[in-house]
């Protein structure tokens, strides 16, 4: 589906977050032990800003977990170089995203824990990757990286169009440029 500018981006981002995060959650001992604190974001951040930040952080963390596997799973110099480059970029971008989360006045809680969403490298994806070596790992690594970058670009465009916080919108633009360059390297 191709979206255009304007309010449809906010609707699409909200729909993605609601439908993509619809995995049933079974509360366990850890969930019951967590206090239920609902933080209210700063007025300078609208729901699109908050949703984008809260989605990008776990997506970025998940791709970092994948890049961590590369040195153990492959000897392919191009994949190792790509994993190293992506890891360095994503660490830097993650620091910026966490700064925006703090600025918004939100806790560092992963509201997407256990969710299977487009662009997210899930725990089951990581378990599969841990069992692969050489060419099969390389292929899976590139696929997950491409999915992550593609989805990240989609939701960042929604933030740029429908976000309210100028610093967050600018960060989405900067992040998009870097991720587009990495995606171009994959092609």
N, C-alpha and C positions, 0 to 999 in steps of 0.2 A: 504494500500500500504506500503510495507516495503522498506526503502531506505538504501543504503549502504554509505560508506564513500566517501569523495571527493567532487567534484563540484556539484553532484546532490543535496547535502544538501543546497547549496546556491540557486540553482534553486527552490528547494521545499519550502524554506523559502520565497523567493520572490513570488512564485506562491501563497502561503498561504496568504501572505499579500495583494496581488493584488486581488485574487478571494474572499478571506474571507472578504475583506473590500469593496466589490463592492456595498454595500447598497447605494441607491441614497441619496444624501444630498440636502436638500432644504434649501437654505440660508434664514435665518430669520434676524430680527433686530440685534440680538447679533452677528451673523456671519458678517453682513455688517459693524458693528462697529469695528471689530477687524482689526488692521493693518496687511497687508500681508507682513510679514517679513520672508524671507527665510534665515535661518542660514546655513552656510556651516560647516559641522563637521570638527574636527581636522583631519589632514592627517593621524594620527595614527589609525584612525577608518575607516574601510571599510564599504560599504553599509550593509553587513551582521551584523556587530557590531551595527550599528545605528538602523537597523530594529529590531534586537533582543531586544535592550534596550527599544525602543519605543513601542514594543508590550508587553514586560513583565511588564512594569509599570502599564498600565491600566488593564491588566489581574489580577495583584496582588491587585490593588485597588478594583477591582470588587469583588474578593473573600473576601476581608476585609469587604466590605459592607454586604456580606452574613453572615460572622461570627458575626457581630454586632447584627444581628437579633436573634441569638440563645437564649440568656437569656430571651427574651420576648416570644419566640415561643415554647419552650420545657422545660420540667423538667427532661429529660433523662440525668442522670449523665455522661454517656459515650459521648453523643453528646456535652454536655456542656464542658466537659474536652477537647474534640477534638477541639471544636471551640476556646476555650481559648488558647490551644497550637498552633493551626494554626495561630491565630491572632498575637500572640507574635512573631512567626517565620516570618510571612509575613511582619510585621512592620519592623523588623530588615533587612530583605531582600530588602524591598522597599527602605530603607535608602541607602543601597549599590547601588541599581539600579539608584537612583537619583544622587548619587555621580558620577557614571559612565556617566550619562547624562550631568552633569556639566563639567566633564573632557573632554567629546567629544565636548563641546562648543555649545550644542544644547539647545534651550529654553525649558521650562517645559510644552510646549503645548502638549495636548493629540491629536495626529494625528489620533487616532482611535475612537474619540468621536462619539457615536451613531452607531458604527459598531457592527454587530452581527457575531462574529467569534468563531470558536471552542475554548472551554476553557474559554470564556468570560462569566461572569455572567452579563446578560443584565439588563436594567432597568425593562423590562417586567418580567424577571425571579424574580427579587426582589419583584415586585408587587405581583406576585403569592405567593412567600414565605411569604410575610407579611400577607397573608390571611389564612395560614396554621398553625396548632398547633399540638403538640405531634407527633405521629407516621408519619402522612403525611409530616410534616415539616422535621422530622429526615431523612426520605427517600430522600426527595428532596435535603436536605443539603448535604448528602453523595454523591448523584449523581453529583451535581454541583462541589463539591470538587474533586471527582475522575476525572471528565472531565477536570477541571483546571489543576490538577497535571499531568495528562497524556499528555495534549497538551503542557504544560510548559516543560516537559521532552523532547518532540519531538523537539521543537524549540531550546531548549538549546543544544541539540546534534548538530543541524545545526550550531549553533554559535561556538561550540567547534571545529567543523570540518572546517568551512569556514571563521570564523572570522579572523581579522588581529591583533587586539589589544590584547596583551598577558594578560593584567589585566582583560579584559572583558571575554576572553576565560576561564581564571582561575575562575572568578566569576560564569560563567555559569556552570562550573564543580562543584564548591562548592554548588551552588544553587540546582543543579541536585541531588546531594547526599542527601541533606536535604529533598527535595521533594519526592525522591524515598522512603526514610524512612517513610514519612507520608503516602504515597500511600500504602506501605506494611502494615501499621497499619489499613488501611481501608479494607484490604482483609480478 
